[in-house]
Amino acid sequence: MLKDEVNKALEIIRAGGIILYPTDTIWGIGCDATNEAAVEKVIQLKGRPENKSLIILLDSENRLESYVSEVPEIAYDLIEYAENPLTLVFSGAKNLASNVVNQDKSIGIRIVRHTFCQQLIQRFRKPIVSTSANISGQNSPKNFGEISEEILNGVDYVVDFEQNDLSEKKPSAIMKLEANGQFSFIRR
């Protein structure tokens, strides 16, 4: 079943579509993070302001340098020792759709430790967008049952995995990293 769901989601994102999928945190809306048209679909569905950046998921910290100009050494330690999902905001985003990157050229990246996400990203070989499955300004759904019809009907594919997990999930912590290794929390 997992393999089938990965294959279906892969087909959609390769075609420039958007998916609704489970992550290591809350359910997310995702697409190819290098495809500007796909990212625009996500922004439109959420009614998100154009100047508000999105985060991307990678399957391994070994791929950070493909999408960030300079990765501070401390980033690898933060990723390795984080006990809970952690999104790191890096300066100098590269090789990504321009509308996924913040105006200051920074990008939020989470190395995901979730079976479905890891398999999808490994097979896709590119990062995927991950943004909460809600209309901008509304509360983030804590589980699949709280996702609105508008979101469910607005994506090209809803992944049929972990939909019955009704445990309450929460978003990741977000930490901004400077090139010199200094960091600060944006969300704990």
C-alpha positions in Angstrom: 0.0 0.0 0.0 2.8 2.5 0.9 4.6 1.8 -2.3 1.4 2.3 -4.3 0.7 5.7 -2.6 4.3 6.8 -3.2 3.9 5.9 -6.9 0.6 7.8 -7.2 1.9 10.9 -5.4 5.1 10.8 -7.5 3.1 10.7 -10.7 1.1 13.8 -9.7 4.1 15.9 -8.6 6.1 14.9 -11.6 3.2 16.2 -13.7 3.2 19.6 -11.9 0.3 18.7 -9.6 -0.2 19.2 -5.9 -0.8 16.6 -3.2 -2.2 16.4 0.3 0.1 14.1 2.3 1.1 13.1 5.9 4.5 14.3 7.2 6.5 14.0 10.4 4.4 16.9 11.7 1.0 17.9 10.5 -0.6 17.1 7.1 0.9 19.1 4.3 0.1 20.4 0.9 3.0 19.7 -1.4 4.5 19.9 -4.9 7.8 20.0 -6.7 9.7 22.8 -5.0 11.6 23.5 -8.3 8.4 24.0 -10.4 7.2 27.6 -10.3 3.7 26.8 -11.7 3.1 24.0 -9.2 4.2 26.3 -6.3 1.8 28.9 -7.6 -1.1 26.4 -7.4 -0.3 25.8 -3.8 -0.2 29.5 -3.1 -3.5 30.0 -4.8 -5.2 27.1 -3.0 -4.2 28.4 0.4 -4.9 32.1 -0.5 -1.5 32.8 0.8 0.2 36.2 0.4 2.8 36.1 -2.4 5.5 37.4 -0.2 5.2 34.7 2.4 7.7 31.9 1.8 7.1 28.2 2.0 9.3 25.4 3.4 10.7 22.5 1.6 11.4 18.9 2.7 14.5 16.9 1.9 15.2 13.3 2.7 18.8 13.8 3.8 21.1 16.5 5.1 23.6 15.4 2.4 21.4 17.3 -0.1 21.4 20.6 1.6 24.3 22.0 -0.4 22.3 21.5 -3.6 19.7 24.1 -2.4 21.7 26.4 -0.1 24.8 28.4 -1.0 26.5 28.0 2.3 25.6 25.5 5.0 26.9 26.4 8.4 28.6 23.4 10.1 26.3 23.7 13.1 23.3 22.9 10.9 24.4 19.2 10.7 24.6 19.0 14.5 21.2 20.6 14.9 19.7 18.2 12.5 21.4 15.1 14.0 20.5 16.0 17.6 17.0 17.4 17.2 14.6 15.3 19.2 11.5 16.7 17.4 11.0 17.9 13.8 13.1 21.0 13.1 12.9 23.4 10.2 16.1 25.4 9.6 15.9 28.7 7.7 19.1 29.2 5.6 20.3 32.2 3.7 21.3 31.9 0.0 18.6 29.6 -1.5 19.4 28.2 -4.9 18.0 25.8 -7.5 14.5 26.3 -6.3 11.4 27.9 -7.8 11.6 31.6 -7.1 8.1 31.7 -5.5 9.1 29.2 -2.9 12.0 31.4 -1.7 11.6 34.3 0.7 12.3 37.9 -0.5 15.6 37.9 1.4 16.6 34.7 -0.5 16.3 32.5 2.5 14.5 29.2 2.6 13.1 27.0 5.3 14.2 23.3 5.0 13.3 20.3 7.1 15.1 17.0 6.9 12.1 14.7 7.2 12.1 11.5 9.2 8.8 10.1 8.0 8.6 6.9 5.9 6.2 8.1 3.3 8.0 11.5 2.8 11.4 9.9 2.7 10.4 7.4 0.1 8.7 10.0 -2.0 11.6 12.4 -1.9 14.2 9.7 -2.6 12.3 8.5 -5.6 11.5 12.1 -6.8 15.2 13.2 -6.3 14.1 16.8 -5.7 12.7 18.7 -2.7 9.0 19.0 -2.2 7.0 21.9 -0.7 5.4 21.4 2.6 2.8 23.8 3.9 0.0 23.3 6.4 -3.2 21.9 5.0 -5.4 24.9 5.6 -6.5 28.2 4.1 -4.1 31.0 5.0 -5.1 32.6 8.3 -7.1 29.6 9.5 -5.9 27.1 12.2 -3.6 24.3 11.0 -5.4 21.0 11.2 -4.0 18.7 13.9 -5.0 15.5 12.0 -6.6 14.4 8.7 -10.1 14.7 10.1 -9.8 18.5 10.6 -8.8 19.2 7.0 -11.4 21.4 5.2 -13.4 20.3 2.1 -11.9 23.2 0.2 -8.4 21.8 0.7 -9.4 18.2 0.1 -11.1 19.2 -3.2 -8.4 21.6 -4.2 -5.5 19.2 -4.5 -4.8 16.8 -7.4 -4.3 13.8 -5.1 -5.0 12.9 -1.4 -2.5 10.4 -0.2 -4.3 7.4 1.4 -1.8 6.8 4.2 -2.2 7.6 7.9 -5.6 9.2 7.4 -7.0 7.2 10.4 -4.3 8.5 12.7 -6.3 11.0 14.8 -3.5 11.8 17.2 -3.0 15.5 17.4 0.1 16.7 15.6 1.9 20.0 15.8 4.1 22.0 13.4 7.8 21.8 13.6 10.0 24.2 15.5 11.6 26.8 13.2 15.2 28.1 13.7 16.9 30.7 11.6 20.6 30.0 10.9 23.2 32.7 10.0 26.2 31.8 7.8 28.4 32.4 10.8 26.6 29.7 12.8 24.5 32.0 15.0 20.9 30.9 15.3 17.6 32.0 16.8 14.2 30.4 17.2 11.3 31.7 15.1 8.9 29.1 16.5 9.5 26.7 19.3 
